[in-house]
Amino acid sequence: MNRRSLLALGAAAALPAGLTALPRAARAVVPAGGDRPGEVVRTHALSLLAPPALPVDFPHWPWANPAALKGGEVVLTRLGSFDSFNPYILRGTPDVGIGSIYDTLMAGNPDEATAEYGLLAETVELPADRKGVSFELREAARWHDGRPVTAEDVVFTFNTLRTQGRPFFRAYWADVAEVVAESPKRVTFRFKDNDNRELAQILGDLPVLPKHYWEGRDFARPSLDVPLGSGPYKLERFEPNRSAVYRRVEDYWGRDLGVRRGLNNIDTLRYEYFRDTTVAFEAFKAGQIDFRSENVARDWATGYDFPAVRRGLVKKEEIRHEIPTGMQSFAVNLRRPLFQDARVRRALIEVFDFEWMNVNLFYGAYARTTSFFSNSDFASRGLPEEREKAILEGFRGRVPATVFTEEYKLPVTDGTGNNREGARRALALLREAGWTVRDRRLVNAQGRPFEFEILLQGATFERIALPYVQWLERLGITARVRTVDPAQYQVRIDAFDFDMTVDSMGQGFSPGNEQRDYFSSAKAAENGSQNVAGFADPAIDELVELVIAAPNYEELVARTRALDRVLLHHNFVIPQWHLPAFRIAFWDKFGRPDRNPRYGLAFPNAWWIDPVRDRALAEARRSL
């Protein structure tokens, strides 16, 4: 499991597979019709940036096609392996498709930045003091065995995930005091206070699990038992580590809801697992895989000149989106003494030649990432001004002094690969930190060499890491690349057993509770948390809490920019790059909606198999 998918773990089940679910925001929840402080509000929808756009009786998402055909099969690929169908615990490697068997209390609309509408929950009630939230479940909601979904299931799920689930859940829901089933169909969450403005909505992302199925089972143990769900798909069959097949539930209880109509159209979703990216690409070219999301710029530029593309049987598209891109980086493990000096970390940044990589490896496709909140309003810029500066003044002496005097900038090279100036700056910083070059090796005062390992999952990033290793060698640093399979990688990352790795921190439209799991000191010491790098600084802890408690959007922007600026000036990571687009290729057998939602890729469940195209493709394949 990709660690960053935990941010959207609950919401993913409520969205069609393939849609991007985003973390919520620390600002006032706006119910349908607008917020009315001091009053009890009953509503069908919540938002964090503006009142929800759709009425209570909306027939379907505006971007979905309610007349989409049902039927057919799509074959998808995944790298690695799986040995569990429980994606909510630290142990085991779960199958990627398992989220499609579960429903959540509410469903996000990927065409609105932070709005969500009732799925299992028909009505949401906010008390006058906003120190809680109640969800009233739909009478029709059913598990696949026919039993009703109840408030007791919600209570069981919440308590189980918080006590036995991954550390993320404890951080995300830390401000919930208790959850109570007030009746068979009404569940109430009570909050510790009313400062955490997003909490009501992020509880709507809760994926609900069946209490009666899990009673007598060990939730914390990885298992290949076929789990019970209530969602649009069932797990039909599987071969461990090789494939998993999900079948559409024809009598799915929620099929006629506005949040589901026109979705979940394909009868069978089959996931085939590959250990090697090259083999997976060859399987796609051979027609064994139907759809591919391309993450390698070289392959996108040069790898799609094969007969099926030339004949128009495989389509290749780049779809722009408006999703914040967060931070992808080479992250050092700050728990290691080697990386605890900020001058050492800045030296590692100085020698990294993004411009050379962009020209020679990426075909000029990417933009350099310069913020933990890139491609959003929350990215810091220039020098701090007005409200942001006032916030930072409260931390003067506890954050880098450069926060107030210098704009954070990454080094820029001429792209020739001859980064002499960067190497000079890096060596100067390393000397200040007590490192010297002896016999072409960088050593400290005790004569110990500067050496570390770059841990990767899969071979794709080797072509990125290996040039970086060569640049480090010019400084006398010995870096070794170690590539392991995704399962081994997850075990080592969860245990923080690495020196440097590639880390990806996804961000949403309005940062909030998830920042605790990214950056807080407590999570730096908790195995399996998303604080992979090991950020542990009291000032950052306080800034995170300020972000979570932001009372309005303007204050949220100022507080998040202050957090971003402090993180950047610590030089904790070596920022990489981002691309605000989806790159997709697919065999021409699909129908799809007239447009894509603004904040997600509506594949596969908003697409469908077009029988005319499918027959034509089958005929054309016979002549390939």
C-alpha positions as CSV (number, residue, x, y, z in Angstrom):
1,M,0.0,0.0,0.0
2,N,1.2,3.5,-0.9
3,R,1.5,5.2,2.5
4,R,0.1,8.5,1.2
5,S,-3.1,6.7,0.2
6,L,-3.8,6.6,4.0
7,L,-4.8,10.2,3.8
8,A,-7.7,9.2,1.6
9,L,-8.3,5.7,3.0
10,G,-11.8,6.4,4.1
11,A,-12.8,8.6,1.3
12,A,-11.4,6.2,-1.3
13,A,-14.2,3.8,-0.8
14,A,-16.8,6.4,-1.4
15,L,-15.3,7.6,-4.6
16,P,-15.2,5.6,-7.8
17,A,-11.9,3.7,-8.1
18,G,-9.3,5.9,-9.6
19,L,-10.7,9.2,-8.3
20,T,-8.4,11.2,-6.1
21,A,-9.7,11.6,-2.6
22,L,-8.1,14.5,-0.7
23,P,-7.4,15.4,2.9
24,R,-9.8,17.8,4.5
25,A,-9.4,21.3,5.8
26,A,-9.0,23.1,9.1
27,R,-11.8,25.7,8.7
28,A,-15.5,25.9,9.4
29,V,-17.6,23.2,7.9
30,V,-20.3,24.7,5.7
31,P,-23.5,22.7,5.5
32,A,-25.8,22.9,2.5
33,G,-27.5,26.3,2.7
34,G,-24.6,27.8,4.6
35,D,-23.4,27.7,8.2
36,R,-25.7,29.0,11.0
37,P,-23.6,29.3,14.2
38,G,-25.5,28.8,17.3
39,E,-28.2,26.6,15.6
40,V,-28.7,22.9,15.2
41,V,-28.2,22.1,11.5
42,R,-29.5,19.1,9.6
43,T,-28.1,18.7,6.1
44,H,-27.4,16.3,3.3
45,A,-23.9,17.6,2.5
46,L,-20.9,19.4,4.0
47,S,-18.1,21.5,2.5
48,L,-15.0,23.3,3.8
49,L,-14.6,26.1,1.2
50,A,-18.0,27.0,0.0
51,P,-21.6,25.8,0.4
52,P,-22.1,22.4,-1.4
53,A,-23.2,23.0,-5.0
54,L,-25.8,20.1,-5.3
55,P,-29.3,19.9,-3.7
56,V,-30.5,17.1,-1.6
57,D,-32.2,15.3,-4.5
58,F,-29.5,15.7,-7.1
59,P,-29.9,12.8,-9.6
60,H,-26.2,12.1,-10.3
61,W,-22.8,13.8,-10.3
62,P,-22.8,16.5,-13.1
63,W,-19.7,14.9,-14.7
64,A,-21.1,11.3,-14.6
65,N,-23.2,9.7,-17.3
66,P,-26.4,8.1,-15.8
67,A,-27.0,6.2,-19.0
68,A,-23.6,4.5,-18.9
69,L,-23.8,0.8,-20.0
70,K,-23.1,-2.0,-17.6
71,G,-21.0,-5.0,-18.3
72,G,-17.6,-6.2,-19.5
73,E,-14.2,-6.6,-17.8
74,V,-11.2,-4.3,-17.4
75,V,-7.7,-5.7,-16.5
76,L,-5.4,-3.4,-14.5
77,T,-1.8,-3.8,-13.4
78,R,-0.2,-3.3,-10.0
79,L,3.5,-3.7,-9.0
80,G,4.6,-5.9,-6.1
81,S,2.4,-8.4,-4.3
82,F,-0.2,-8.8,-1.6
83,D,-0.8,-11.0,1.3
84,S,-3.8,-9.4,3.0
85,F,-7.2,-8.0,2.4
86,N,-7.0,-5.6,5.4
87,P,-5.7,-2.2,4.3
88,Y,-6.2,-0.6,7.7
89,I,-3.5,-2.2,9.8
90,L,0.3,-1.9,9.9
91,R,1.0,-5.6,9.2
92,G,0.8,-7.2,5.8
93,T,0.6,-5.8,2.2
94,P,-3.1,-5.4,1.1
95,D,-4.5,-5.8,-2.3
96,V,-5.0,-2.5,-4.0
97,G,-8.7,-3.0,-5.0
98,I,-10.1,-3.9,-1.6
99,G,-11.4,-0.4,-0.9
100,S,-14.1,-0.9,-3.5
101,I,-16.0,-3.4,-1.3
102,Y,-16.6,-0.8,1.4
103,D,-18.9,2.3,1.7
104,T,-18.2,5.4,3.7
105,L,-20.6,7.6,5.6
106,M,-20.3,10.3,3.0
107,A,-19.0,10.5,-0.6
108,G,-16.7,13.2,-1.9
109,N,-17.4,15.0,-5.2
110,P,-14.1,15.3,-7.2
111,D,-15.6,18.2,-9.0
112,E,-15.8,20.3,-5.8
113,A,-12.7,21.1,-3.8
114,T,-14.0,19.8,-0.4
115,A,-17.6,18.9,-0.7
116,E,-19.1,15.6,0.3
117,Y,-22.6,14.2,0.3
118,G,-24.4,11.5,2.1
119,L,-23.7,7.8,1.2
120,L,-24.4,5.5,4.1
121,A,-25.5,8.5,6.0
122,E,-28.7,10.1,4.7
123,T,-28.6,13.1,7.1
124,V,-25.8,14.9,9.0
125,E,-26.7,16.9,12.2
126,L,-24.4,19.5,13.6
127,P,-25.2,20.6,17.2
128,A,-25.4,24.3,18.1
129,D,-22.0,24.3,19.9
130,R,-20.3,22.4,17.0
131,K,-18.8,20.0,19.6
132,G,-19.9,16.9,17.8
133,V,-21.6,15.5,14.7
134,S,-24.4,12.9,14.2
135,F,-25.0,10.8,11.2
136,E,-28.4,9.1,10.5
137,L,-27.9,6.0,8.3
138,R,-30.1,5.1,5.3
139,E,-32.7,2.4,6.0
140,A,-31.7,0.7,2.7
141,A,-28.0,0.4,3.5
142,R,-27.1,-3.3,3.5
143,W,-24.1,-5.6,3.8
144,H,-23.5,-8.1,1.0
145,D,-25.0,-10.8,3.3
146,G,-28.3,-8.8,3.5
147,R,-28.0,-7.6,7.0
148,P,-28.5,-3.9,7.7
149,V,-25.7,-1.4,8.2
150,T,-26.2,0.0,11.7
151,A,-24.8,2.6,14.1
152,E,-23.1,-0.2,16.0
153,D,-21.1,-1.0,12.9
154,V,-19.9,2.7,12.8
155,V,-19.0,2.6,16.5
156,F,-17.1,-0.7,16.1
157,T,-15.3,0.6,13.1
158,F,-14.1,3.8,14.7
159,N,-13.0,2.3,17.9
160,T,-11.2,-0.6,16.1
161,L,-9.4,1.6,13.7
162,R,-8.3,4.0,16.4
163,T,-7.0,1.2,18.7
164,Q,-5.8,-1.5,16.3
165,G,-5.4,0.4,13.0
166,R,-2.5,2.2,11.5
167,P,-1.1,5.1,13.5
168,F,-2.6,7.6,11.0
169,F,-6.1,7.1,12.5
170,R,-5.1,8.0,16.0
171,A,-3.6,11.2,14.8
172,Y,-6.4,12.0,12.4
173,W,-9.2,11.5,14.9
174,A,-7.2,12.6,18.0
175,D,-9.9,15.3,19.0
176,V,-12.8,12.8,19.1
177,A,-13.8,12.2,22.8
178,E,-16.2,9.3,22.2
179,V,-18.6,7.8,19.7
180,V,-22.1,6.5,20.7
181,A,-24.8,4.6,18.9
182,E,-27.9,6.5,20.0
183,S,-30.3,4.3,18.0
184,P,-29.9,1.5,15.4
185,K,-29.5,4.1,12.7
186,R,-28.1,7.2,14.5
187,V,-24.5,7.5,15.6
188,T,-23.0,10.5,17.4
189,F,-19.4,11.6,17.7
190,R,-18.6,13.9,20.6
191,F,-15.5,16.2,20.3
192,K,-13.1,17.4,23.0
193,D,-13.8,21.0,22.0
194,N,-15.0,22.9,19.0
195,D,-11.6,24.2,17.8
196,N,-11.0,21.4,15.2
197,R,-13.2,22.8,12.5
198,E,-12.8,20.0,10.0
199,L,-13.5,17.1,12.3
200,A,-17.2,16.7,11.4
201,Q,-16.4,16.3,7.7
202,I,-13.4,14.0,8.0
203,L,-15.5,11.6,10.0
204,G,-17.7,11.4,7.0
205,D,-14.8,9.7,5.3
206,L,-15.0,6.8,7.7
207,P,-15.1,3.4,5.8
208,V,-17.6,1.4,7.8
209,L,-16.8,-2.3,8.6
210,P,-19.3,-5.0,9.6
211,K,-19.2,-5.7,13.3
212,H,-20.8,-9.1,13.0
213,Y,-18.2,-10.3,10.5
214,W,-15.2,-9.2,12.6
215,E,-16.4,-10.5,16.0
216,G,-14.2,-13.5,16.8
217,R,-11.6,-12.5,14.3
218,D,-8.2,-10.9,15.0
219,F,-8.4,-7.6,13.2
220,A,-4.7,-6.8,13.7
221,R,-3.6,-10.0,11.9
222,P,-3.1,-9.9,8.1
223,S,-5.6,-12.3,6.5
224,L,-6.6,-13.6,3.1
225,D,-10.1,-14.4,4.2
226,V,-12.6,-12.8,1.9
227,P,-14.0,-9.8,3.9
228,L,-17.6,-8.7,4.0
229,G,-18.5,-5.3,2.6
230,S,-21.4,-3.1,1.6
231,G,-19.9,-1.4,-1.5
232,P,-20.5,-1.7,-5.2
233,Y,-18.0,-4.6,-5.7
234,K,-17.3,-8.0,-4.1
235,L,-14.0,-9.9,-4.0
236,E,-14.8,-12.9,-6.3
237,R,-11.5,-14.8,-6.5
238,F,-7.8,-14.3,-6.1
239,E,-4.4,-15.9,-6.3
240,P,-2.1,-14.5,-3.5
241,N,0.6,-12.2,-4.9
242,R,-0.6,-12.6,-8.5
243,S,-4.2,-11.4,-9.1
244,A,-7.5,-10.4,-7.6
245,V,-10.9,-10.2,-9.3
246,Y,-13.8,-8.0,-8.1
247,R,-17.3,-8.5,-9.3
248,R,-19.9,-5.8,-9.5
249,V,-22.8,-6.3,-7.1
250,E,-25.9,-6.2,-9.3
251,D,-28.3,-5.6,-6.4
252,Y,-26.0,-3.1,-4.7
253,W,-28.2,-1.2,-2.2
254,G,-26.8,2.3,-3.2
255,R,-26.9,2.0,-7.0
256,D,-29.7,4.5,-7.5
257,L,-28.3,7.2,-5.2
258,G,-27.1,10.5,-6.7
259,V,-23.6,9.8,-5.5
260,R,-23.5,6.4,-7.3
261,R,-25.7,6.6,-10.4
262,G,-23.6,6.4,-13.6
263,L,-20.7,4.8,-11.7
264,N,-19.4,1.3,-11.1
265,N,-20.3,0.3,-14.6
266,I,-17.8,-2.4,-15.4
267,D,-18.8,-5.9,-14.3
268,T,-15.4,-7.2,-13.5
269,L,-12.2,-5.5,-12.2
270,R,-9.2,-7.7,-12.5
271,Y,-5.8,-6.6,-10.9
272,E,-2.7,-8.4,-12.2
273,Y,0.5,-8.0,-10.2
274,F,3.9,-7.7,-11.7
275,R,7.3,-7.5,-9.9
276,D,8.9,-5.4,-12.7
277,T,7.8,-2.2,-14.3
278,T,9.3,-3.2,-17.7
279,V,7.4,-6.5,-17.7
280,A,4.2,-4.6,-16.8
281,F,4.6,-2.2,-19.7
282,E,5.2,-5.1,-22.1
283,A,2.0,-6.7,-20.8
284,F,0.1,-3.5,-21.6
285,K,1.6,-3.3,-25.1
286,A,0.7,-7.0,-25.7
287,G,-3.0,-6.2,-24.8
288,Q,-3.0,-8.2,-21.6
289,I,-3.6,-5.0,-19.6
290,D,-6.4,-2.5,-20.7
291,F,-5.3,0.8,-19.0
292,R,-2.0,2.4,-17.9
293,S,-1.3,5.5,-15.9
294,E,2.2,6.6,-17.0
295,N,4.6,8.0,-14.3
296,V,7.8,7.7,-16.2
297,A,8.6,10.8,-18.5
298,R,11.0,8.8,-20.7
299,D,8.4,6.1,-21.4
300,W,5.7,8.7,-22.1
301,A,8.0,10.5,-24.6
302,T,9.5,7.5,-26.3
303,G,7.8,4.2,-25.3
304,Y,4.5,4.5,-27.1
305,D,5.6,4.0,-30.6
306,F,4.3,0.5,-31.1
307,P,1.9,-0.9,-33.7
308,A,-1.3,-0.6,-31.7
309,V,-0.7,3.1,-31.0
310,R,0.2,3.7,-34.7
311,R,-3.1,2.0,-35.7
312,G,-5.2,3.9,-33.2
313,L,-6.0,0.9,-31.1
314,V,-4.3,2.3,-28.1
315,K,-5.1,5.9,-27.1
316,K,-2.6,8.2,-25.3
317,E,-3.8,11.3,-23.5
318,E,-2.6,13.9,-21.1
319,I,-5.4,15.3,-18.9
320,R,-4.8,18.4,-16.8
321,H,-6.1,18.6,-13.3
322,E,-6.3,21.1,-10.5
323,I,-5.0,18.9,-7.6
324,P,-2.4,20.3,-5.2
325,T,0.8,18.4,-5.8
326,G,2.4,18.4,-2.4
327,M,6.1,17.4,-1.9
328,Q,8.0,14.6,-3.6
329,S,11.6,14.4,-2.5
330,F,14.6,12.5,-1.6
331,A,14.0,12.4,2.2
332,V,16.8,11.7,4.6
333,N,16.1,9.9,7.9
334,L,16.6,12.6,10.5
335,R,16.9,10.0,13.2
336,R,20.3,9.2,11.8
337,P,23.2,11.2,13.3
338,L,24.6,11.7,9.8
339,F,21.8,14.0,8.7
340,Q,21.2,16.0,11.9
341,D,23.3,19.0,10.8
342,A,21.3,21.4,8.6
343,R,24.5,22.4,6.8
344,V,24.9,18.7,5.7
345,R,21.4,18.6,4.5
346,R,21.7,21.8,2.5
347,A,24.9,20.4,0.9
348,L,22.9,17.4,-0.3
349,I,20.5,19.9,-1.9
350,E,23.2,21.9,-3.5
351,V,24.7,19.0,-5.4
352,F,21.3,17.8,-6.8
353,D,21.1,18.9,-10.5
354,F,17.4,19.0,-11.3
355,E,17.9,20.9,-14.6
356,W,20.2,18.2,-16.0
357,M,17.7,15.6,-15.0
358,N,14.8,17.5,-16.5
359,V,16.6,17.8,-19.9
360,N,18.2,14.4,-20.1
361,L,15.8,12.1,-18.2
362,F,12.4,13.8,-18.2
363,Y,12.2,15.5,-21.7
364,G,11.5,18.8,-20.0
365,A,8.2,17.6,-18.6
366,Y,8.4,18.6,-15.0
367,A,8.5,21.7,-12.8
368,R,10.7,21.8,-9.7
369,T,8.8,21.6,-6.4
370,T,9.6,24.4,-4.0
371,S,7.0,23.9,-1.4
372,F,5.4,21.2,0.8
373,F,2.1,22.6,-0.5
374,S,3.0,23.1,-4.1
375,N,0.4,24.0,-6.7
376,S,-1.9,25.6,-4.1
377,D,-2.6,28.8,-2.2
378,F,-0.8,27.4,0.8
379,A,2.7,27.4,-0.7
380,S,5.0,30.1,0.9
381,R,6.5,32.6,-1.4
382,G,8.8,35.6,-1.2
383,L,9.4,36.9,2.3
384,P,6.8,36.6,5.0
385,E,4.4,39.6,5.2
386,E,1.6,40.9,7.4
387,R,-0.3,38.0,9.1
388,E,2.2,35.3,8.2
389,K,5.1,37.4,9.6
390,A,3.1,38.1,12.8
391,I,2.7,34.4,13.3
392,L,6.4,33.7,12.7
393,E,7.4,36.4,15.1
394,G,5.9,34.3,17.9
395,F,8.6,31.7,17.0
396,R,11.6,33.9,16.6
397,G,14.7,32.2,18.1
398,R,13.0,28.8,17.7
399,V,13.0,28.6,13.9
400,P,15.8,29.3,11.4
401,A,16.7,33.0,11.3
402,T,16.7,32.9,7.5
403,V,12.9,32.4,7.7
404,F,12.6,36.2,8.2
405,T,15.4,37.4,5.9
406,E,15.7,35.1,2.9
407,E,13.3,33.7,0.4
408,Y,13.7,29.9,0.2
409,K,15.4,29.1,-3.1
410,L,16.7,25.9,-4.6
411,P,19.9,26.0,-6.7
412,V,19.5,26.3,-10.4
413,T,22.1,24.9,-12.8
414,D,22.7,25.3,-16.6
415,G,21.6,21.7,-17.2
416,T,25.0,20.6,-18.7
417,G,25.8,18.3,-15.8
418,N,28.8,20.3,-14.8
419,N,27.5,21.6,-11.5
420,R,30.8,23.0,-10.2
421,E,29.3,25.9,-8.3
422,G,26.9,23.6,-6.5
423,A,29.8,21.3,-5.6
424,R,31.8,24.2,-4.2
425,R,28.9,25.4,-2.1
426,A,28.3,21.9,-0.8
427,L,31.9,21.3,0.1
428,A,32.1,24.6,2.0
429,L,29.0,23.7,4.0
430,L,30.4,20.2,4.7
431,R,33.7,21.7,5.9
432,E,31.7,24.0,8.3
433,A,30.0,20.9,9.6
434,G,33.3,19.2,10.4
435,W,33.8,17.1,7.2
436,T,37.0,17.0,5.2
437,V,38.3,15.2,2.1
438,R,41.1,12.7,2.6
439,D,42.2,10.4,-0.1
440,R,39.1,11.4,-2.2
441,R,36.8,10.4,0.6
442,L,34.8,12.7,2.8
443,V,35.4,11.9,6.5
444,N,34.6,13.5,9.9
445,A,37.0,14.3,12.7
446,Q,37.1,10.7,13.8
447,G,38.0,9.5,10.3
448,R,34.6,7.9,9.6
449,P,33.5,8.2,6.0
450,F,30.3,9.9,4.9
451,E,28.3,7.0,3.4
452,F,24.7,6.0,3.3
453,E,22.1,3.9,1.4
454,I,19.3,5.1,-0.8
455,L,16.3,2.7,-0.4
456,L,14.0,2.4,-3.4
457,Q,10.9,0.3,-4.2
458,G,11.2,-1.0,-7.8
459,A,13.7,-0.1,-10.5
460,T,12.0,3.0,-11.9
461,F,13.8,5.4,-9.6
462,E,17.2,3.8,-10.1
463,R,17.8,6.0,-13.1
464,I,17.2,9.0,-10.9
465,A,19.2,7.8,-7.9
466,L,22.3,6.7,-9.9
467,P,23.2,10.1,-11.3
468,Y,22.7,11.6,-7.9
469,V,25.1,9.0,-6.5
470,Q,27.7,10.1,-9.1
471,W,27.3,13.7,-8.1
472,L,27.8,12.8,-4.4
473,E,30.9,10.9,-5.3
474,R,32.5,14.1,-6.5
475,L,32.3,15.3,-2.9
476,G,33.8,12.1,-1.6
477,I,30.4,10.8,-0.4
478,T,29.7,7.1,-0.9
479,A,26.0,6.5,-1.5
480,R,24.7,3.0,-2.4
481,V,21.3,2.3,-4.1
482,R,19.3,-0.6,-2.7
483,T,16.2,-1.6,-4.6
484,V,13.7,-4.0,-2.9
485,D,10.2,-5.2,-3.8
486,P,7.2,-3.1,-2.5
487,A,6.4,-5.4,0.4
488,Q,10.0,-5.3,1.8
489,Y,10.0,-1.6,1.2
490,Q,6.9,-1.0,3.2
491,V,8.2,-3.1,6.1
492,R,11.4,-1.1,6.2
493,I,9.7,2.3,5.8
494,D,7.2,1.5,8.6
495,A,10.1,0.6,10.9
496,F,12.1,3.7,9.7
497,D,14.9,1.4,8.6
498,F,16.5,3.5,5.9
499,D,19.0,6.3,5.4
500,M,17.4,8.1,2.4
501,T,14.4,7.2,0.3
502,V,11.9,8.8,-2.1
503,D,9.0,10.1,-0.2
504,S,5.8,11.7,-1.4
505,M,3.6,13.8,0.8
506,G,0.2,14.4,-0.8
507,Q,-1.7,17.5,0.2
508,G,-5.3,18.6,-0.2
509,F,-7.1,21.9,-0.8
510,S,-7.1,22.8,2.8
511,P,-4.5,21.3,5.1
512,G,-5.7,20.0,8.5
513,N,-5.5,17.0,10.8
514,E,-3.3,14.9,8.5
515,Q,-0.4,17.3,9.2
516,R,0.1,15.8,12.6
517,D,1.0,12.5,11.1
518,Y,3.3,14.1,8.6
519,F,5.3,16.5,10.9
520,S,4.7,16.0,14.6
521,S,7.4,14.9,17.0
522,A,5.1,12.2,18.5
523,K,4.7,10.5,15.1
524,A,8.4,10.6,14.4
525,A,8.8,7.9,17.1
526,E,5.7,5.8,16.1
527,N,6.4,3.1,13.6
528,G,4.1,3.1,10.6
529,S,3.4,6.8,10.8
530,Q,3.6,9.1,7.8
531,N,6.4,11.1,9.4
532,V,8.9,9.1,7.4
533,A,11.7,11.7,7.5
534,G,11.4,12.0,11.3
535,F,10.5,15.7,11.7
536,A,10.7,16.4,15.4
537,D,10.7,20.0,16.5
538,P,8.5,21.7,19.1
539,A,8.0,24.8,17.0
540,I,6.8,22.7,14.1
541,D,4.4,20.8,16.5
542,E,2.9,24.1,17.5
543,L,2.6,25.4,14.0
544,V,0.8,22.2,13.0
545,E,-1.7,22.7,15.8
546,L,-2.2,26.3,14.7
547,V,-3.0,25.0,11.2
548,I,-5.6,22.6,12.5
549,A,-7.3,25.2,14.7
550,A,-7.4,27.9,12.0
551,P,-10.8,29.7,12.3
552,N,-11.2,30.8,8.6
553,Y,-9.6,30.4,5.2
554,E,-7.5,33.5,5.3
555,E,-6.0,32.5,8.6
556,L,-5.5,28.9,7.3
557,V,-3.5,30.3,4.4
558,A,-1.2,32.4,6.6
559,R,-0.6,29.6,9.2
560,T,0.1,27.0,6.5
561,R,2.5,29.2,4.7
562,A,4.3,29.8,8.0
563,L,4.6,26.1,8.5
564,D,5.8,25.5,5.0
565,R,8.4,28.2,5.3
566,V,9.8,26.8,8.5
567,L,10.0,23.3,7.1
568,L,11.7,24.5,3.9
569,H,14.3,26.6,5.8
570,H,15.3,23.5,7.8
571,N,16.3,21.9,4.5
572,F,14.9,18.6,5.7
573,V,14.4,17.1,2.2
574,I,15.8,17.4,-1.3
575,P,12.7,18.5,-3.3
576,Q,12.1,16.8,-6.6
577,W,9.4,17.7,-9.2
578,H,5.7,17.7,-10.1
579,L,3.3,17.5,-13.0
580,P,-0.3,18.9,-12.8
581,A,-1.7,16.3,-15.2
582,F,-2.6,12.7,-15.6
583,R,-0.8,10.8,-18.3
584,I,-2.9,7.8,-19.4
585,A,-2.9,5.2,-22.2
586,F,-5.7,2.7,-22.8
587,W,-6.9,0.2,-25.4
588,D,-9.8,1.7,-27.3
589,K,-12.7,-0.3,-25.8
590,F,-14.2,2.3,-23.4
591,G,-16.9,4.8,-23.3
592,R,-16.6,7.7,-20.8
593,P,-18.3,10.8,-19.6
594,D,-18.1,14.0,-21.7
595,R,-15.7,15.6,-19.2
596,N,-13.3,14.6,-16.4
597,P,-14.0,16.0,-12.9
598,R,-11.6,18.9,-12.0
599,Y,-9.9,17.1,-9.1
600,G,-9.7,13.4,-10.1
601,L,-9.3,10.9,-12.8
602,A,-12.7,9.2,-13.3
603,F,-11.3,5.8,-14.2
604,P,-12.4,3.1,-14.1
605,N,-15.8,3.4,-12.5
606,A,-17.1,6.4,-14.3
607,W,-16.0,4.8,-17.6
608,W,-17.8,1.8,-19.2
609,I,-17.1,-0.9,-21.9
610,D,-18.5,0.3,-25.2
611,P,-19.6,-2.9,-27.0
612,V,-19.1,-1.5,-30.5
613,R,-15.5,-0.4,-29.7
614,D,-14.9,-3.6,-27.9
615,R,-15.9,-5.8,-30.8
616,A,-13.9,-3.6,-33.3
617,L,-10.9,-3.8,-31.0
618,A,-11.1,-7.6,-30.8
619,E,-11.3,-7.9,-34.5
620,A,-8.4,-5.5,-35.1
621,R,-6.2,-7.4,-32.5
622,R,-6.5,-10.5,-34.5
623,S,-4.6,-8.8,-37.3
624,L,-1.8,-7.4,-35.2
